[in-house]
C-alpha cells in the first residue's frame, strides 16, 4: 500500500535540560490533512539514532491546539539522517489544520 506524503520543514526547537542532565528539545510542524498518510519532517539535526516522540492535535481558526471531533493518531515514527517520518491517521472526510509536536533527544 502506498501512502500519500506531506513534506514539511521544522525550525530549530527549544532546548532544555532535565534533572537527569539529558539534552532534549521540542519543535512542531503545522499542516493540513485527512485520512492515512505520511508526514516527512525535514531537519538536519535528526539522525537514525535520534530518540523521537510526537503528539498530534487539531488547530482552531486562530492556530491554537484544540480537541475537535476528528480522531487523530500518530503511528510509526522513523528518524533518518536529515528528518523523521510519522505515519498519521486523521479520521475525517476533509483536510483539517493539524500540528505535530516533536520531542527529541
C-alpha distances in whole Angstrom, upper triangle without the diagonal:
4,6,10,13,16,19,22,25,27,31,33,33,36,37,39,41,40,43,42,42,38,37,34,33,31,30,27,25,25,23,21,18,17,14,11,11,12,16,17,21,23,26,28,30,26,26,24,27,27,27,25,25,24,24,23,25,26,29,32,33,35,32,33,31,31,30,28,27,23,22,20,19,18,16,15,18,18,21,21,24,25,22,20,16,16,13,14,15,17,18,20,20,21,21,23,25,24,25,23,27,26,29,29,31
4,7,9,13,15,19,22,24,28,30,31,34,35,37,39,39,42,41,41,37,36,33,31,29,28,25,23,23,20,19,16,15,13,10,9,10,13,14,18,20,24,26,27,24,24,22,25,26,26,24,24,22,23,22,24,24,27,30,31,33,30,31,29,30,29,28,27,23,22,20,18,17,16,15,17,16,19,19,22,22,20,18,14,14,12,13,14,17,18,19,19,20,19,21,23,22,23,22,25,24,27,27,30
4,6,10,13,16,19,21,25,27,28,31,32,34,36,37,40,39,39,35,33,30,29,26,24,22,19,19,16,15,12,12,10,7,5,6,10,12,15,18,21,24,25,22,23,21,24,24,24,21,21,19,20,18,20,21,23,26,27,29,26,27,26,26,25,24,24,20,19,16,15,14,13,13,15,15,17,18,21,20,18,16,12,11,9,10,11,13,15,16,16,17,15,18,19,18,19,18,21,21,24,25,27
4,7,10,13,17,19,23,26,26,30,32,34,36,37,40,39,39,35,33,30,28,26,23,20,17,17,14,13,10,10,9,8,5,6,9,11,14,16,20,23,25,22,23,22,25,24,25,22,22,20,20,18,20,19,21,24,25,27,24,26,24,25,25,23,23,19,19,16,16,15,15,15,16,16,18,19,21,20,17,16,12,12,10,10,11,13,15,15,15,15,13,15,17,16,17,17,21,21,24,25,28
4,6,10,13,16,19,22,23,26,28,31,33,34,37,37,36,32,30,27,25,23,20,17,14,14,11,12,10,11,11,9,6,5,6,7,10,13,16,19,21,19,20,20,23,21,22,19,19,17,18,16,18,18,20,23,24,25,22,24,23,24,24,23,23,20,19,16,16,14,14,14,14,14,15,16,18,16,14,12,9,10,9,10,12,13,16,17,17,16,14,15,16,15,15,15,18,18,21,22,25
4,7,10,13,16,19,20,24,26,29,31,32,36,35,34,31,29,25,23,20,17,14,11,11,8,9,8,11,12,11,8,6,5,6,9,11,14,18,19,18,20,20,23,21,22,18,19,16,17,15,16,16,17,20,21,22,19,21,20,22,22,21,22,19,19,16,16,14,15,15,14,15,16,16,18,16,13,12,10,10,10,10,13,13,17,17,17,15,12,13,13,12,13,12,16,16,20,20,23
4,7,10,14,16,18,22,24,27,29,31,34,34,33,29,26,24,21,19,16,13,10,11,9,11,12,15,16,15,11,8,6,5,6,7,11,14,16,15,17,18,21,19,20,17,18,16,17,16,18,18,19,22,22,23,19,21,21,23,24,24,25,22,22,18,18,16,17,16,15,14,14,14,15,12,10,10,9,11,12,13,16,17,20,20,21,19,15,16,15,14,13,13,15,15,18,19,22
4,7,10,13,15,18,20,24,27,28,32,32,30,27,24,21,18,16,12,10,7,8,8,11,12,16,17,17,13,11,7,6,5,6,9,13,15,14,17,18,21,18,19,16,17,15,16,15,16,17,17,20,20,20,17,19,18,21,23,23,25,22,22,18,18,16,18,17,15,15,14,15,15,12,10,10,10,11,14,14,17,17,21,21,22,19,16,16,14,12,11,11,13,13,16,17,20
4,7,10,12,16,18,21,24,26,30,30,28,25,22,19,16,14,11,9,7,10,10,14,16,19,21,20,17,14,10,8,6,5,6,10,12,12,15,17,19,17,18,16,17,15,17,16,18,19,18,21,22,21,18,19,19,23,24,25,27,25,24,21,20,18,20,19,16,16,14,14,14,10,9,10,12,13,16,17,20,20,24,24,26,23,19,19,16,15,13,12,13,12,15,15,18
4,7,8,12,14,17,21,23,26,26,25,21,18,16,12,10,7,7,6,9,11,15,17,20,22,21,18,15,12,10,6,6,6,9,10,11,14,17,18,15,16,14,15,13,15,15,17,18,17,21,21,20,17,18,18,21,23,24,27,25,24,20,20,17,19,18,15,15,13,14,14,11,9,10,12,13,17,17,20,21,24,25,27,24,21,19,16,14,12,10,10,10,12,12,15
4,6,10,12,16,19,21,25,26,23,21,17,15,11,10,7,8,8,11,14,18,20,23,26,25,22,19,15,14,10,9,7,10,10,12,16,19,20,16,17,15,16,15,17,17,18,20,19,21,22,20,17,18,18,22,25,26,29,27,27,23,23,20,22,22,19,18,16,17,16,13,12,13,16,17,20,20,23,24,27,28,30,27,23,22,18,16,14,13,12,11,13,13,15
4,7,9,13,16,18,22,22,20,17,14,12,9,8,7,9,11,14,17,21,23,26,28,27,24,21,18,16,12,11,8,9,9,11,15,18,18,15,16,14,16,15,17,18,20,22,21,24,25,22,19,20,20,24,26,28,31,29,28,25,24,21,23,22,19,19,16,17,16,13,12,14,17,18,22,22,25,26,30,30,32,30,26,25,21,19,16,14,12,11,12,11,13
4,6,10,13,15,19,20,18,15,12,10,6,5,4,8,11,14,17,21,23,26,28,27,24,21,18,17,13,13,11,12,11,12,16,18,18,14,15,13,14,13,15,17,18,20,19,22,23,21,18,18,18,21,24,26,29,27,26,23,22,20,22,22,18,19,16,18,17,15,14,14,17,18,21,21,24,25,28,29,32,30,26,24,21,18,14,13,10,9,9,9,11
4,7,10,13,16,17,16,14,11,8,5,5,7,10,13,16,20,24,26,28,30,29,27,24,21,20,17,17,14,15,13,15,18,21,20,16,16,15,15,15,16,18,19,21,21,23,25,22,19,18,18,22,24,27,30,29,28,25,24,22,24,24,20,21,19,21,20,18,17,17,20,20,24,24,27,27,30,31,34,32,29,26,23,20,16,15,12,11,10,10,12
4,7,10,14,14,12,10,7,6,4,7,9,13,16,20,23,26,28,31,32,31,29,26,23,22,18,18,15,15,13,14,17,20,18,14,14,14,15,16,17,20,22,24,24,26,28,26,23,22,21,25,27,29,32,31,30,27,25,23,25,24,21,21,18,20,20,18,17,18,21,21,25,25,28,29,33,34,37,35,31,29,26,23,19,17,14,12,10,10,9
4,7,10,11,9,8,6,6,6,9,12,15,19,22,25,29,30,33,34,33,31,28,25,24,21,21,18,19,16,17,19,21,19,16,15,15,15,17,18,21,23,26,25,28,30,27,24,23,22,25,27,30,33,32,31,28,26,24,26,25,22,23,20,22,22,21,20,20,23,23,27,27,30,31,34,35,38,37,33,31,28,25,21,19,15,14,11,11,10
4,7,8,6,6,5,6,8,11,15,18,22,25,29,32,33,35,36,35,33,30,28,27,23,24,21,21,17,18,20,22,19,16,15,16,16,18,20,23,25,28,28,31,33,31,28,26,25,28,29,32,35,34,32,30,28,26,27,26,23,24,22,24,24,23,22,22,25,25,28,29,32,33,36,38,41,39,36,34,31,28,24,22,18,16,13,12,10
4,5,5,6,7,8,10,13,16,20,23,26,30,32,34,35,36,34,33,31,28,28,25,25,23,23,20,20,21,23,20,17,15,16,16,18,19,23,25,28,28,31,34,31,29,26,25,27,28,32,34,34,31,29,27,25,26,26,23,24,22,25,25,25,24,23,26,25,28,29,31,32,35,37,41,40,37,34,31,28,24,22,18,16,13,13,11
4,5,8,10,11,14,16,20,23,27,30,33,36,37,38,39,38,36,34,32,31,28,29,27,27,23,23,24,25,22,20,18,19,19,21,22,26,28,31,32,34,37,34,32,29,28,30,31,34,37,36,34,32,30,28,29,29,26,27,25,28,28,28,27,26,29,28,31,32,34,35,38,40,44,43,40,37,35,31,28,25,22,20,16,16,14
4,6,9,11,14,17,21,24,27,30,34,36,37,38,39,37,36,33,31,30,28,28,26,26,22,22,22,23,20,18,16,18,18,21,23,26,29,32,33,36,38,36,33,31,29,32,32,36,38,37,35,32,30,27,28,27,25,25,24,26,26,27,26,25,28,28,30,31,34,35,38,41,44,43,40,38,35,32,28,26,22,20,16,15,13
4,6,9,13,16,19,23,26,30,33,36,37,39,39,37,36,33,30,29,26,27,24,23,19,20,21,22,19,17,15,17,18,21,23,27,29,32,33,36,38,36,33,31,30,32,33,36,39,38,36,33,31,28,29,28,25,25,23,25,25,25,24,24,27,27,30,32,34,36,39,41,44,43,40,38,35,32,28,25,22,19,16,14,12
4,6,10,13,17,20,23,27,30,33,34,35,36,34,32,29,27,26,23,23,20,20,16,16,17,18,15,13,12,14,15,18,20,24,26,30,30,33,36,34,31,29,27,30,31,34,36,35,33,30,27,25,25,24,21,21,19,21,21,21,21,20,23,24,27,28,31,33,36,38,41,40,37,35,32,29,25,22,19,16,12,11,8
4,7,11,14,17,21,24,27,31,32,34,34,32,30,27,25,23,20,20,17,17,13,14,15,17,14,12,11,13,14,17,19,23,25,28,28,32,34,32,28,27,26,29,30,33,36,34,32,29,27,24,25,24,20,20,17,19,19,19,18,18,22,22,26,27,30,31,35,37,40,38,35,33,30,27,23,20,17,14,11,9,6
4,7,11,14,17,21,24,27,28,30,31,29,27,24,22,21,18,18,15,16,12,12,14,16,14,10,9,10,11,13,16,19,21,24,25,28,30,28,25,23,22,25,26,29,32,30,28,25,23,20,22,21,17,18,15,18,18,17,16,16,19,19,22,23,26,28,31,33,36,35,31,29,27,23,20,17,13,11,7,6,5
4,7,11,14,17,21,24,25,28,29,27,25,22,19,18,15,16,13,14,11,11,14,16,15,11,11,10,11,12,14,17,19,22,22,25,27,25,22,20,19,23,24,27,30,28,27,23,22,19,21,20,17,17,15,17,17,16,15,14,17,18,21,22,25,26,29,31,34,32,29,26,23,20,17,14,11,8,6,6,6
4,7,11,14,17,20,22,24,26,24,23,20,17,16,13,14,12,14,12,12,15,17,16,13,12,10,10,9,11,13,15,18,18,21,23,21,18,17,16,19,21,23,26,25,23,20,19,17,19,19,15,17,15,17,18,16,14,13,16,16,19,19,22,22,26,27,30,28,25,23,20,17,13,11,7,5,5,6,9
4,7,10,14,17,19,22,24,23,20,18,14,14,11,12,10,13,12,12,16,18,18,14,14,11,11,10,11,12,14,16,16,19,21,19,15,15,14,18,20,22,25,23,22,19,18,16,18,18,15,16,14,17,17,15,13,12,14,14,18,17,20,21,24,25,28,26,22,20,17,14,10,9,6,5,7,8,12
4,7,10,14,16,18,20,20,18,15,12,12,9,11,11,15,14,14,17,19,19,16,15,12,11,9,9,10,11,13,12,16,17,16,12,12,12,15,17,19,22,20,19,16,16,14,17,17,15,16,15,17,18,16,13,12,13,13,15,15,17,17,21,22,24,22,19,16,13,10,7,6,4,6,9,11,14
4,7,10,13,16,18,17,15,13,10,10,8,10,11,15,15,15,18,19,21,17,17,14,13,11,11,10,11,12,12,15,16,15,12,13,12,15,17,18,21,19,18,15,15,14,16,17,15,16,15,17,18,15,12,12,12,11,14,13,16,16,19,20,22,19,16,14,11,8,6,6,7,8,12,14,17
4,7,10,13,16,16,15,14,10,12,10,13,14,18,19,18,21,23,24,21,21,17,16,13,12,10,10,10,9,12,13,13,9,11,11,13,16,16,18,16,17,14,15,14,17,18,17,18,18,20,21,18,15,15,14,13,15,13,15,14,17,17,19,16,12,10,7,6,4,7,9,11,15,17,21
4,7,10,13,14,12,12,9,11,11,13,16,20,21,20,23,24,25,23,23,19,18,15,14,11,11,10,10,13,13,14,11,13,13,15,16,16,18,15,16,13,15,14,17,18,17,19,19,20,22,19,16,15,14,13,14,12,13,12,15,15,16,13,9,8,6,5,6,9,12,14,18,20,23
4,7,11,12,11,12,10,13,14,17,19,23,24,23,26,26,28,26,25,21,20,17,15,12,11,9,10,12,12,14,12,14,13,14,16,14,15,13,14,12,14,14,17,19,19,20,21,23,25,22,19,18,16,14,14,11,12,10,13,12,12,9,6,5,4,6,8,11,14,17,20,23,26
4,7,9,8,10,10,13,14,17,21,24,25,24,26,26,28,26,25,21,20,17,15,12,12,10,12,14,15,17,15,16,15,16,16,14,15,12,12,10,12,13,15,17,17,19,21,23,25,23,19,18,15,13,12,9,9,7,10,9,10,7,4,5,7,7,10,12,16,18,21,23,27
4,7,8,11,11,15,17,20,23,27,28,26,28,27,29,27,26,23,21,18,16,13,13,11,13,16,17,20,17,18,17,16,16,13,13,9,10,9,11,12,14,17,18,20,22,24,27,25,22,19,16,14,12,9,7,5,7,6,7,6,5,6,9,9,13,14,17,19,23,25,29
4,6,10,12,16,18,21,25,28,29,26,28,27,29,27,26,23,21,18,17,14,14,14,16,19,20,23,21,21,19,19,17,15,14,11,10,9,10,12,13,15,17,19,22,24,27,26,22,19,16,13,11,8,5,5,6,7,8,8,8,10,13,12,15,15,19,21,24,26,29
4,7,10,13,16,20,23,26,26,24,25,24,26,24,23,20,19,17,16,14,15,15,18,21,23,25,22,23,21,20,19,18,17,13,12,10,10,10,10,12,14,16,19,21,24,23,20,17,13,11,7,6,4,7,8,10,11,12,11,13,15,13,15,15,18,19,22,24,27
4,7,10,13,16,19,22,23,21,22,21,23,22,22,19,18,15,16,14,15,16,18,21,23,25,22,22,20,21,20,19,19,15,14,12,11,10,10,11,12,14,16,18,21,20,16,14,10,8,6,5,6,9,11,13,14,13,12,13,14,13,14,13,17,17,21,22,25
4,6,10,13,16,19,20,17,18,17,20,19,19,16,15,14,14,13,16,16,19,22,24,25,21,22,21,22,21,21,21,18,16,13,12,10,10,9,10,11,13,14,17,16,13,10,7,6,5,6,9,11,14,16,17,16,14,15,15,13,13,12,15,15,18,19,22
4,6,10,13,16,17,15,17,16,19,17,17,14,14,12,13,12,14,15,16,20,21,22,19,20,18,20,20,20,21,18,17,13,12,10,11,11,10,11,12,13,15,14,10,8,6,5,6,7,10,12,16,17,18,17,14,14,13,11,11,9,12,12,15,16,19
4,6,10,13,14,12,14,14,17,15,16,13,14,13,15,14,17,18,19,23,24,24,21,22,21,23,24,24,25,22,20,17,16,13,13,12,10,9,10,10,12,10,7,6,4,7,9,10,14,16,19,20,22,20,17,17,16,14,13,11,13,12,15,15,18
4,7,10,11,10,12,13,16,13,14,12,13,12,14,14,16,18,18,22,23,23,19,20,19,22,23,24,25,22,21,18,16,14,15,13,11,10,9,10,11,9,5,5,6,8,11,12,16,17,21,22,24,22,18,18,16,14,12,10,11,10,13,13,15
4,7,9,8,11,13,15,13,15,13,15,15,17,17,20,21,21,25,25,25,21,23,22,25,26,27,29,26,25,21,20,17,18,16,13,12,10,9,9,6,4,7,9,11,15,16,20,21,25,26,27,25,21,21,19,17,15,13,14,12,15,14,16
4,6,6,9,12,14,12,14,13,15,15,18,18,21,23,22,26,27,26,22,23,23,26,28,29,31,28,27,23,22,19,20,18,15,13,10,10,9,5,5,8,11,14,17,19,22,24,27,28,30,28,24,24,21,19,16,14,14,12,13,12,13
4,6,8,11,13,11,14,14,17,18,21,22,24,26,26,30,30,29,26,27,26,29,31,32,35,32,31,27,25,22,22,20,17,15,11,10,7,4,6,10,13,16,20,22,25,27,31,32,34,32,28,27,25,23,20,18,17,14,15,13,13
4,7,10,11,9,12,12,15,16,19,21,24,26,26,30,31,29,26,26,26,29,30,32,34,32,30,27,25,21,22,20,16,14,10,10,8,6,8,10,14,16,20,22,26,27,31,33,35,33,29,28,26,23,20,17,16,13,13,10,10
4,7,8,6,9,9,12,14,17,19,22,25,25,29,31,30,26,26,25,28,29,30,33,30,28,24,22,18,19,16,12,10,7,6,6,5,5,7,11,13,17,19,23,25,29,30,32,31,28,27,25,22,19,16,15,11,11,9,9
4,5,5,9,10,14,16,20,22,25,28,29,32,34,33,29,29,28,31,32,33,35,32,30,26,24,20,19,16,13,10,6,5,4,6,7,8,12,15,18,21,24,27,30,32,34,33,30,29,28,25,22,19,18,14,14,11,10
4,6,9,10,14,16,19,22,25,28,29,33,35,35,31,31,29,31,32,33,35,31,29,25,22,19,17,14,11,8,5,4,6,9,9,9,11,14,16,20,23,26,29,32,34,33,30,30,28,25,23,19,19,15,15,12,12
4,6,9,13,16,19,22,26,29,30,34,36,35,32,31,29,32,32,34,35,32,30,26,23,19,18,15,12,10,7,8,9,11,11,11,13,15,18,21,25,28,31,33,36,35,32,31,30,26,24,20,19,15,14,10,9
4,6,10,13,16,19,23,26,27,31,33,32,28,28,26,28,29,31,33,30,28,24,21,18,17,14,11,9,6,8,9,10,10,9,12,14,17,20,23,26,29,31,34,33,30,29,27,23,20,17,15,12,10,7,6
4,7,10,14,17,21,24,26,29,32,31,27,26,24,26,27,29,30,28,25,22,19,16,15,13,10,10,8,11,13,14,12,10,13,13,16,18,22,24,27,30,33,32,29,28,26,22,19,16,14,10,8,5,5
4,7,10,13,17,20,22,26,28,27,24,23,20,23,23,25,27,24,22,18,16,12,12,11,7,8,7,11,13,13,11,8,10,10,13,15,18,20,24,26,29,28,25,24,22,19,16,12,10,7,6,5,7
4,7,11,14,18,19,23,26,25,22,20,18,20,20,22,24,21,19,15,13,10,11,10,8,10,10,14,16,16,13,10,11,10,12,13,16,18,21,24,27,26,24,22,20,17,14,10,8,6,5,6,9
4,7,10,14,16,19,22,22,18,17,14,16,16,18,20,18,16,12,10,7,10,10,8,11,12,15,18,17,13,10,11,8,11,11,13,15,18,20,23,23,20,18,17,13,10,6,6,5,6,9,12
4,7,11,13,16,19,19,16,14,11,13,13,15,17,15,13,10,8,7,10,12,11,14,15,19,21,20,16,14,13,10,12,10,12,13,16,18,21,21,18,16,14,11,8,6,5,7,9,12,15
4,7,10,13,16,17,14,12,9,10,10,12,14,12,10,7,7,7,10,13,12,16,17,20,23,21,17,15,14,10,11,9,10,10,13,14,18,17,14,12,11,7,6,5,6,9,12,15,18
4,6,10,13,14,11,9,6,7,7,8,11,10,9,7,9,10,14,16,16,19,20,24,26,24,20,18,17,14,14,11,11,10,12,13,17,16,13,10,9,6,5,7,8,12,14,18,21
4,7,10,11,9,8,6,6,6,6,9,8,9,8,11,13,16,19,19,22,23,26,28,26,22,20,19,16,16,12,12,9,12,11,14,13,11,7,6,5,6,9,11,15,18,21,25
4,7,8,5,5,5,6,8,8,12,11,13,12,14,16,19,22,21,24,25,27,29,26,23,22,21,18,19,15,15,13,15,14,16,14,12,8,5,5,7,10,12,16,19,22,26
4,5,5,5,6,6,9,8,12,13,15,14,17,19,23,25,25,28,28,31,33,30,27,25,24,22,22,19,18,15,17,15,17,15,13,9,8,9,11,14,16,19,22,25,29
4,5,7,10,10,13,12,15,15,18,17,21,22,26,28,28,30,30,33,34,31,28,27,26,24,24,21,21,18,19,17,18,15,14,10,8,11,13,16,18,22,25,28,31
4,6,9,10,14,14,17,18,20,19,22,23,27,29,28,30,30,32,33,30,28,27,26,25,26,23,23,20,22,20,22,19,16,13,10,12,13,16,17,21,23,26,30
4,7,9,13,13,16,16,18,17,19,20,23,25,24,26,26,29,30,27,24,23,23,21,22,19,20,17,20,19,20,18,15,11,8,9,9,13,13,17,20,23,26
4,6,10,12,15,16,17,16,18,19,23,25,24,26,26,29,30,28,25,23,23,21,22,19,20,18,20,19,21,19,17,13,10,10,9,12,12,16,18,22,25
4,7,9,13,13,14,13,15,16,20,22,21,24,25,27,29,27,24,22,21,19,20,17,17,15,17,17,20,18,16,12,10,8,8,10,10,14,17,20,24
4,6,10,11,12,12,14,16,20,23,23,26,27,30,32,30,26,24,23,20,21,17,17,14,15,15,18,17,15,12,10,10,10,12,13,17,19,23,26
4,7,8,9,10,12,15,19,22,22,26,27,30,33,31,27,25,23,20,20,16,15,13,13,14,17,16,16,12,12,11,12,14,15,18,20,24,27
4,6,8,9,13,16,19,22,23,27,28,31,34,32,28,26,24,21,20,16,14,11,11,11,14,13,13,10,11,11,13,15,17,20,23,26,30
4,7,9,13,16,19,23,24,28,30,33,35,34,30,27,25,22,20,16,14,10,9,9,12,12,13,11,13,13,15,17,19,23,25,28,32
4,6,10,13,16,19,21,24,27,29,32,31,27,24,22,18,16,13,10,7,6,6,9,10,11,9,11,11,13,15,18,21,23,26,30
4,7,10,13,17,18,22,24,27,30,29,25,22,20,16,14,11,8,6,5,8,11,13,13,11,13,12,13,14,16,19,21,24,28
4,7,10,13,15,18,21,24,27,25,22,19,16,12,11,7,6,5,6,9,12,13,12,10,11,9,10,10,13,15,18,21,24
4,6,10,12,15,18,21,24,23,20,16,14,10,9,6,5,7,9,12,15,16,15,13,14,11,11,10,13,14,16,19,22
4,7,8,12,14,17,21,20,16,13,10,7,6,5,7,9,12,15,18,18,16,15,15,12,11,9,11,11,13,15,19
4,7,10,13,16,20,20,16,13,10,7,5,6,8,11,13,17,19,20,18,18,18,15,15,12,14,13,15,16,19
4,7,10,13,17,17,14,10,8,6,5,8,11,14,17,20,22,22,21,20,20,17,16,13,15,13,15,15,18
4,7,10,14,14,11,7,6,5,7,9,13,16,19,22,24,24,21,21,20,17,15,12,13,11,12,12,14
4,7,10,11,9,5,5,7,9,12,16,19,22,24,26,26,24,23,23,19,18,14,15,12,13,12,14
4,7,8,6,4,6,9,12,15,18,21,25,27,29,28,25,25,23,20,18,15,15,11,12,10,11
4,6,5,6,8,11,14,17,21,24,27,29,31,30,27,27,25,23,20,17,18,14,15,13,14
4,6,8,11,14,17,20,24,27,30,32,33,32,29,29,27,25,22,19,19,16,17,14,14
4,7,10,14,17,20,23,25,29,30,32,30,27,27,25,22,20,17,17,15,16,13,14
4,7,10,14,16,20,22,25,27,28,27,24,23,21,19,17,14,14,12,13,11,13
4,7,10,13,16,19,22,24,26,25,22,21,20,17,15,12,12,10,12,10,13
4,7,9,13,16,19,21,23,22,19,19,18,15,14,11,13,11,14,13,16
4,6,10,13,16,18,20,20,17,17,16,13,12,9,11,10,13,13,16
4,7,10,13,16,18,18,16,16,16,14,13,11,14,13,16,17,20
4,7,10,12,15,15,13,12,13,11,11,10,13,14,16,18,21
4,6,9,12,12,11,11,13,11,13,12,15,17,19,21,25
4,6,9,9,9,8,10,9,12,12,16,18,21,23,27
4,7,9,10,10,13,12,15,16,19,21,24,26,30
4,6,7,8,11,12,15,17,20,23,26,28,32
4,7,9,13,14,18,20,23,26,29,31,35
4,6,10,12,16,18,22,24,28,30,34
4,7,9,13,15,19,21,25,27,31
4,6,10,13,16,19,22,25,29
4,7,11,13,17,20,23,27
4,7,10,13,17,19,23
4,6,10,13,16,20
4,6,10,13,16
4,7,10,14
4,6,10
4,7
4
